[in-house]
């Protein structure tokens, strides 16, 4: 399978690295990247072919991954209109809708939209994917194999839910970092050195997430197992409930969701 990337930024590099680790041939991967230093770095790191423009060789692929910044995607795609034949287009440009990508490609709709998240940079991401109706089962599996190179995948039937994917998992790492920051700060406030407080906060999150992933029990049940009646955890959880932290999280996710819809409208405007 031949895969070309339009854009060679951090997420493209993560995907390429994950694919190579999973047995994809570096010789079958190409990258179109404007910045000479980035081209040199990708070639040196992975042994892939890089080009400054989307030449015929780069477009002689089975899968074209759109990995440029969302604000730059329209400009990057317009020169490709009419040049695609049966390539599967996989877009990881946040917020850009399939209909807009199709319009910029001159009506080409063989598209899968994906929303990976930041932990993909360390092979621990999760991506939501949504396919146009023209995309068949085998091609969905191909798109899945590209994103699965850096983590788990979840398929979404209704593209309108992709804004919710962005609000939960796309923006979600920032929520986790926010809580880690707060937990570390609390530790420092109780006298721990910054390095010790950081380690306690991060390893607690990492271990709890790993346990939740591996356990058949729900997070609510696991939480109950940590919470002894009249104990320290119950005191902390009662304080969180009094401050309506769960409701605040719901409001935050809703705010991200609404902003995602607005950004989608703005990114798709014109052209």
PEMO-V125612 format. One record per pair of residues at least 24 apart in sequence whose C-alpha atoms are under 10 Angstrom apart, sorted by sequence separation. I is the first residue (numbers start at 1). J is the second residue. D is the distance in whole Angstrom. If there is no record, write none. Layout:
((I & J & D) (I & J & D))
//
This chain:
((1 & 25 & 9) (2 & 26 & 9) (3 & 27 & 10) (4 & 28 & 8) (5 & 29 & 8) (6 & 30 & 9) (7 & 31 & 7) (8 & 32 & 7) (9 & 33 & 8) (30 & 54 & 10) (59 & 83 & 8) (60 & 84 & 9) (61 & 85 & 10) (62 & 86 & 8) (63 & 87 & 5) (64 & 88 & 6) (65 & 89 & 6) (66 & 90 & 6) (67 & 91 & 7) (68 & 92 & 8) (69 & 93 & 6) (70 & 94 & 6) (71 & 95 & 10) (77 & 101 & 8) (80 & 104 & 9) (81 & 105 & 4) (82 & 106 & 6) (84 & 108 & 8) (86 & 110 & 7) (87 & 111 & 9) (88 & 112 & 8) (89 & 113 & 8) (90 & 114 & 7) (91 & 115 & 8) (92 & 116 & 7) (109 & 133 & 8) (110 & 134 & 6) (111 & 135 & 7) (124 & 148 & 10) (125 & 149 & 9) (126 & 150 & 8) (127 & 151 & 7) (128 & 152 & 9) (129 & 153 & 7) (130 & 154 & 9) (131 & 155 & 8) (133 & 157 & 10) (180 & 204 & 9) (2 & 27 & 9) (3 & 28 & 6) (4 & 29 & 6) (5 & 30 & 6) (6 & 31 & 6) (7 & 32 & 6) (8 & 33 & 5) (13 & 38 & 10) (17 & 42 & 10) (54 & 79 & 9) (55 & 80 & 10) (59 & 84 & 7) (60 & 85 & 10) (61 & 86 & 9) (62 & 87 & 5) (63 & 88 & 5) (64 & 89 & 5) (65 & 90 & 5) (66 & 91 & 5) (67 & 92 & 6) (68 & 93 & 7) (69 & 94 & 8) (70 & 95 & 7) (71 & 96 & 9) (77 & 102 & 10) (78 & 103 & 9) (79 & 104 & 9) (80 & 105 & 6) (81 & 106 & 5) (82 & 107 & 9) (83 & 108 & 10) (85 & 110 & 9) (92 & 117 & 10) (109 & 134 & 7) (110 & 135 & 6) (123 & 148 & 9) (124 & 149 & 9) (125 & 150 & 6) (126 & 151 & 5) (127 & 152 & 6) (128 & 153 & 6) (129 & 154 & 6) (130 & 155 & 6) (131 & 156 & 8) (132 & 157 & 9) (177 & 202 & 9) (180 & 205 & 8) (2 & 28 & 5) (3 & 29 & 5) (4 & 30 & 5) (5 & 31 & 5) (6 & 32 & 5) (7 & 33 & 5) (8 & 34 & 8) (9 & 35 & 10) (16 & 42 & 9) (20 & 46 & 8) (32 & 58 & 7) (53 & 79 & 10) (54 & 80 & 8) (59 & 85 & 9) (61 & 87 & 7) (62 & 88 & 6) (63 & 89 & 6) (64 & 90 & 6) (65 & 91 & 6) (66 & 92 & 6) (67 & 93 & 6) (68 & 94 & 10) (70 & 96 & 7) (74 & 100 & 8) (77 & 103 & 10) (78 & 104 & 6) (79 & 105 & 8) (80 & 106 & 8) (81 & 107 & 8) (82 & 108 & 8) (84 & 110 & 10) (108 & 134 & 10) (109 & 135 & 8) (110 & 136 & 9) (123 & 149 & 7) (124 & 150 & 6) (125 & 151 & 4) (126 & 152 & 5) (127 & 153 & 5) (128 & 154 & 5) (129 & 155 & 5) (130 & 156 & 5) (131 & 157 & 8) (132 & 158 & 10) (176 & 202 & 10) (179 & 205 & 9) (1 & 28 & 7) (2 & 29 & 6) (3 & 30 & 6) (4 & 31 & 6) (5 & 32 & 6) (6 & 33 & 7) (7 & 34 & 8) (8 & 35 & 9) (20 & 47 & 10) (30 & 57 & 9) (31 & 58 & 7) (32 & 59 & 10) (56 & 83 & 9) (60 & 87 & 8) (61 & 88 & 9) (62 & 89 & 9) (63 & 90 & 7) (64 & 91 & 8) (65 & 92 & 7) (66 & 93 & 7) (67 & 94 & 9) (74 & 101 & 8) (77 & 104 & 6) (78 & 105 & 6) (79 & 106 & 10) (81 & 108 & 8) (112 & 139 & 9) (120 & 147 & 9) (123 & 150 & 4) (124 & 151 & 5) (125 & 152 & 6) (126 & 153 & 5) (127 & 154 & 6) (128 & 155 & 6) (129 & 156 & 6) (130 & 157 & 6) (131 & 158 & 9) (132 & 159 & 9) (1 & 29 & 9) (2 & 30 & 8) (3 & 31 & 9) (4 & 32 & 7) (5 & 33 & 8) (6 & 34 & 10) (7 & 35 & 9) (10 & 38 & 10) (13 & 41 & 10) (17 & 45 & 9) (30 & 58 & 6) (59 & 87 & 8) (65 & 93 & 9) (73 & 101 & 8) (76 & 104 & 9) (77 & 105 & 6) (78 & 106 & 8) (111 & 139 & 10) (112 & 140 & 8) (120 & 148 & 9) (122 & 150 & 7) (123 & 151 & 5) (124 & 152 & 8) (125 & 153 & 8) (126 & 154 & 7) (127 & 155 & 8) (128 & 156 & 7) (129 & 157 & 9) (130 & 158 & 7) (131 & 159 & 8) (177 & 205 & 10) (9 & 38 & 8) (13 & 42 & 7) (16 & 45 & 10) (17 & 46 & 7) (29 & 58 & 9) (30 & 59 & 9) (74 & 103 & 9) (75 & 104 & 9) (76 & 105 & 10) (77 & 106 & 9) (110 & 139 & 10) (111 & 140 & 10) (114 & 143 & 9) (120 & 149 & 9) (121 & 150 & 7) (122 & 151 & 9) (123 & 152 & 9) (129 & 158 & 10) (130 & 159 & 6) (176 & 205 & 8) (8 & 38 & 7) (9 & 39 & 10) (12 & 42 & 10) (16 & 46 & 8) (30 & 60 & 10) (74 & 104 & 6) (102 & 132 & 10) (113 & 143 & 9) (114 & 144 & 9) (120 & 150 & 5) (121 & 151 & 10) (129 & 159 & 9) (130 & 160 & 10) (7 & 38 & 10) (8 & 39 & 7) (30 & 61 & 9) (73 & 104 & 9) (74 & 105 & 9) (112 & 143 & 7) (116 & 147 & 7) (119 & 150 & 8) (120 & 151 & 6) (130 & 161 & 9) (7 & 39 & 10) (13 & 45 & 9) (16 & 48 & 9) (29 & 61 & 9) (98 & 130 & 9) (111 & 143 & 10) (112 & 144 & 10) (115 & 147 & 9) (116 & 148 & 10) (119 & 151 & 8) (120 & 152 & 9) (130 & 162 & 8) (8 & 41 & 10) (9 & 42 & 9) (13 & 46 & 9) (28 & 61 & 8) (31 & 64 & 10) (98 & 131 & 8) (99 & 132 & 9) (114 & 147 & 8) (117 & 150 & 10) (128 & 161 & 9) (129 & 162 & 8) (8 & 42 & 8) (28 & 62 & 10) (29 & 63 & 10) (30 & 64 & 9) (31 & 65 & 9) (32 & 66 & 10) (33 & 67 & 10) (98 & 132 & 7) (116 & 150 & 9) (117 & 151 & 9) (128 & 162 & 7) (32 & 67 & 10) (33 & 68 & 9) (66 & 101 & 10) (92 & 127 & 9) (116 & 151 & 9) (31 & 67 & 10) (32 & 68 & 10) (92 & 128 & 10) (116 & 152 & 9) (128 & 164 & 10) (129 & 165 & 9) (92 & 129 & 9) (116 & 153 & 9) (128 & 165 & 6) (91 & 129 & 9) (115 & 153 & 9) (127 & 165 & 8) (128 & 166 & 8) (90 & 129 & 9) (114 & 153 & 9) (115 & 154 & 10) (126 & 165 & 10) (127 & 166 & 9) (90 & 130 & 10) (114 & 154 & 10) (90 & 131 & 9) (114 & 155 & 9) (128 & 169 & 8) (8 & 50 & 9) (89 & 131 & 10) (114 & 156 & 10) (127 & 169 & 8) (128 & 170 & 9) (113 & 156 & 10) (126 & 169 & 7) (127 & 170 & 8) (4 & 48 & 10) (125 & 169 & 9) (126 & 170 & 9) (4 & 49 & 9) (5 & 50 & 9) (6 & 51 & 10) (7 & 52 & 10) (125 & 170 & 10) (4 & 50 & 9) (6 & 52 & 10) (65 & 111 & 10) (89 & 135 & 10) (113 & 159 & 8) (6 & 53 & 9) (64 & 111 & 9) (65 & 112 & 9) (66 & 113 & 9) (88 & 135 & 8) (115 & 162 & 8) (6 & 54 & 8) (63 & 111 & 10) (65 & 113 & 10) (66 & 114 & 10) (114 & 162 & 8) (115 & 163 & 9) (117 & 165 & 10) (125 & 173 & 10) (5 & 54 & 9) (65 & 114 & 10) (113 & 162 & 9) (116 & 165 & 9) (117 & 166 & 8) (4 & 54 & 9) (15 & 65 & 10) (89 & 139 & 10) (90 & 140 & 10) (115 & 165 & 7) (116 & 166 & 9) (119 & 169 & 10) (88 & 139 & 7) (114 & 165 & 10) (115 & 166 & 7) (117 & 168 & 10) (118 & 169 & 9) (119 & 170 & 10) (6 & 58 & 9) (87 & 139 & 10) (88 & 140 & 9) (90 & 142 & 10) (91 & 143 & 10) (114 & 166 & 10) (117 & 169 & 6) (118 & 170 & 7) (4 & 57 & 9) (5 & 58 & 8) (6 & 59 & 10) (12 & 65 & 8) (90 & 143 & 7) (116 & 169 & 8) (117 & 170 & 5) (118 & 171 & 9) (4 & 58 & 6) (5 & 59 & 10) (12 & 66 & 9) (13 & 67 & 10) (88 & 142 & 9) (89 & 143 & 9) (90 & 144 & 10) (115 & 169 & 8) (116 & 170 & 7) (117 & 171 & 8) (118 & 172 & 9) (119 & 173 & 8) (3 & 58 & 9) (4 & 59 & 7) (12 & 67 & 6) (88 & 143 & 8) (92 & 147 & 9) (115 & 170 & 7) (117 & 172 & 8) (118 & 173 & 7) (2 & 58 & 9) (3 & 59 & 9) (4 & 60 & 8) (5 & 61 & 10) (11 & 67 & 7) (12 & 68 & 9) (90 & 146 & 9) (117 & 173 & 8) (118 & 174 & 9) (2 & 59 & 10) (3 & 60 & 9) (4 & 61 & 6) (10 & 67 & 9) (11 & 68 & 9) (90 & 147 & 10) (2 & 60 & 8) (3 & 61 & 6) (4 & 62 & 8) (5 & 63 & 8) (6 & 64 & 7) (7 & 65 & 8) (8 & 66 & 10) (9 & 67 & 7) (2 & 61 & 5) (3 & 62 & 6) (4 & 63 & 6) (5 & 64 & 6) (6 & 65 & 6) (7 & 66 & 7) (8 & 67 & 7) (9 & 68 & 7) (1 & 61 & 8) (2 & 62 & 5) (3 & 63 & 5) (4 & 64 & 5) (5 & 65 & 5) (6 & 66 & 5) (7 & 67 & 5) (8 & 68 & 7) (9 & 69 & 9) (1 & 62 & 6) (2 & 63 & 6) (3 & 64 & 6) (4 & 65 & 6) (5 & 66 & 6) (6 & 67 & 6) (7 & 68 & 5) (98 & 159 & 8) (1 & 63 & 8) (2 & 64 & 9) (3 & 65 & 7) (4 & 66 & 9) (5 & 67 & 7) (6 & 68 & 6) (7 & 69 & 8) (97 & 159 & 8) (5 & 68 & 9) (97 & 160 & 9) (97 & 162 & 9) (7 & 73 & 10) (96 & 162 & 10) (97 & 163 & 10) (6 & 73 & 9) (95 & 162 & 8) (96 & 163 & 10) (94 & 162 & 9) (95 & 163 & 7) (7 & 76 & 9) (94 & 163 & 9) (6 & 76 & 8) (6 & 77 & 9) (95 & 166 & 8) (94 & 166 & 8) (175 & 249 & 9) (63 & 139 & 9) (94 & 170 & 9) (62 & 139 & 10) (175 & 252 & 9) (65 & 143 & 9) (175 & 253 & 9) (63 & 142 & 8) (64 & 143 & 10) (12 & 92 & 9) (62 & 142 & 10) (63 & 143 & 8) (11 & 92 & 9) (65 & 146 & 9) (172 & 253 & 8) (168 & 250 & 10) (171 & 253 & 9) (63 & 146 & 9) (3 & 87 & 9) (5 & 89 & 10) (168 & 252 & 10) (169 & 253 & 10) (172 & 256 & 10) (2 & 87 & 10) (3 & 88 & 9) (4 & 89 & 10) (5 & 90 & 9) (6 & 91 & 10) (167 & 252 & 9) (168 & 253 & 6) (171 & 256 & 8) (3 & 89 & 10) (5 & 91 & 10) (167 & 253 & 5) (168 & 254 & 9) (170 & 256 & 10) (171 & 257 & 10) (166 & 253 & 9) (167 & 254 & 7) (167 & 255 & 8) (168 & 256 & 8) (164 & 253 & 8) (167 & 256 & 5) (168 & 257 & 8) (164 & 254 & 8) (166 & 256 & 8) (167 & 257 & 5) (166 & 257 & 7) (167 & 258 & 9) (164 & 256 & 8) (165 & 257 & 8) (167 & 259 & 9) (163 & 256 & 8) (164 & 257 & 5) (167 & 260 & 7) (163 & 257 & 6) (164 & 258 & 9) (166 & 260 & 7) (162 & 257 & 9) (163 & 258 & 8) (165 & 260 & 10) (161 & 257 & 9) (163 & 259 & 9) (164 & 260 & 8) (163 & 260 & 6) (164 & 261 & 9) (162 & 260 & 9) (163 & 261 & 6) (162 & 261 & 9) (163 & 262 & 10) (163 & 263 & 10) (160 & 261 & 9) (163 & 264 & 9) (18 & 120 & 9) (18 & 121 & 9) (14 & 118 & 10) (17 & 121 & 9) (18 & 122 & 9) (11 & 116 & 9) (14 & 119 & 10) (15 & 120 & 8) (17 & 122 & 10) (18 & 123 & 7) (11 & 117 & 9) (14 & 120 & 7) (15 & 121 & 8) (17 & 123 & 9) (11 & 118 & 8) (14 & 121 & 5) (10 & 118 & 10) (11 & 119 & 10) (13 & 121 & 8) (14 & 122 & 8) (15 & 123 & 9) (11 & 120 & 7) (12 & 121 & 9) (14 & 123 & 8) (10 & 120 & 10) (11 & 121 & 7) (10 & 121 & 7) (24 & 146 & 10) (22 & 145 & 10) (22 & 146 & 10) (24 & 149 & 10) (19 & 145 & 8) (22 & 148 & 10) (23 & 149 & 10) (19 & 146 & 7) (22 & 149 & 7) (18 & 146 & 9) (19 & 147 & 9) (21 & 149 & 8) (22 & 150 & 10) (18 & 147 & 9) (19 & 148 & 9) (20 & 149 & 9) (21 & 150 & 10) (16 & 146 & 9) (18 & 148 & 8) (19 & 149 & 5) (15 & 146 & 7) (18 & 149 & 5) (19 & 150 & 8) (15 & 147 & 7) (17 & 149 & 8) (18 & 150 & 5) (14 & 147 & 10) (15 & 148 & 9) (16 & 149 & 8) (17 & 150 & 8) (18 & 151 & 9) (15 & 149 & 6) (16 & 150 & 9) (14 & 149 & 9) (15 & 150 & 6) (14 & 150 & 7) (15 & 151 & 10) (11 & 150 & 10) (1 & 142 & 9) (3 & 146 & 9) (95 & 259 & 10) (96 & 260 & 10) (100 & 264 & 9) (104 & 268 & 9) (95 & 260 & 6) (96 & 261 & 10) (100 & 265 & 10) (103 & 268 & 9) (94 & 260 & 9) (95 & 261 & 8) (104 & 270 & 10) (95 & 262 & 9) (96 & 263 & 8) (97 & 264 & 7) (100 & 267 & 8) (101 & 268 & 8) (104 & 271 & 7) (95 & 263 & 7) (96 & 264 & 6) (97 & 265 & 9) (100 & 268 & 6) (103 & 271 & 8) (94 & 263 & 9) (95 & 264 & 5) (96 & 265 & 9) (99 & 268 & 9) (100 & 269 & 8) (94 & 264 & 9) (95 & 265 & 9) (96 & 266 & 9) (97 & 267 & 9) (98 & 268 & 10) (100 & 270 & 9) (95 & 266 & 9) (96 & 267 & 6) (97 & 268 & 7) (100 & 271 & 9) (95 & 267 & 7) (96 & 268 & 7) (94 & 267 & 10) (95 & 268 & 9) (70 & 263 & 10) (74 & 267 & 9) (78 & 271 & 9) (70 & 264 & 10) (73 & 267 & 9) (74 & 268 & 8) (71 & 266 & 9) (72 & 267 & 9) (73 & 268 & 10) (71 & 267 & 7) (74 & 270 & 10) (75 & 271 & 10) (70 & 267 & 7) (71 & 268 & 10) (74 & 271 & 8) (70 & 268 & 10))
//
